[in-house]
Amino acid sequence: MIVVTGATANVGRPLVQALAAAGEQVTAVSRRRAETQNGVRHEQADLAVPESLAPVLDGADALYLLVAGGGEGLDPRALLDVAKAAGVRRVVLQSSQITGTRPDAPSHAHLRAFEDAVRQSGPDWTVLRPGGFASNAYMWAESVRSRRAVAAPFGDIALPVVDPADIAEVAAAALRDGRHAGRTYELTGPAPVSPREQARAIGDALGSPVRFAELTRAEARSAMLRFMPEPVVDGTLSVLGEPTPAEARVSPDVEQVLGRRARTFAEWAVRNAEAFR
């Protein structure tokens, strides 16, 4: 059995679907109750209470560990002790590219602690470090629907954002195949794409042009502080506005694991166009 935490999130949902389609016995875990679909068992557990995972992990062979909010307030070693005691033999952690490209970034200190704990926990491990998500474009959905417009900073700075569905497929491979044990994969899209180009791709998917307006850094920061902690806002703006060479680089890892190129942002936009109509 494979247990997937964060099962209702951008990666968790397609991961559960991919594992179920492959014939795996899957338990989907989230803090809130969700409907059981396609024979997948759903259980509630709170990672802030490690003991709540114990009954969920009973009989599990593998665990996908996705921690909301970068893992702040969670005890990685306590969680992994519970998994080890339950007999889990393989752990795949969803971390972040920034843990490697900006090792001193305070916004990702908790994820670095999770990486360290996973590597030292005993079970086979794989760490996934995705870059920016294509699905971050959902934040523009309301303005695209109402005004056919997108506003964002750093309009022409391009980064190789990754499709969450690709992260899910890499995760499924790592959970099912021991050959990925001991590996750290950096996951990106196949080409850098700027916010201006993303807006154009959404317009193409809709068959209706989407205007792009560039925000200043200060304007973007003010808007982001309404729903993100200050260290995360400043770290995010730094990546978006002054990416390191490593953050702008296209990683080969999605293609190497899946045997196909990573999906483009334009493909993501076509598949998710309904959210912007």
Secondary structure, DSSP 4 states (H G I P E B T S, - for coil): -EEEESTTSTTHHHHHHHHHHTT--EEEEESS-----TT-EEEE--TTSGGGGHHHHTT-SEEEEE-GGGGTT--HHHHHHHHHHTT--EEEEE--THHHH-TT-GGGHHHHHHHHHHHHSSSEEEEEEE-SBGGGGGGGHHHHHHHSEEEEESTT--B--B-HHHHHHHHHHHHH-GGGTTEEEEE--SS-B-HHHHHHHHHHHHTS--EEEEEPHHHHHHHHTTTS-HHHHHHHHHHHHS--HHHHSPPSHHHHHHSSPPPPHHHHHHHTGGGG-
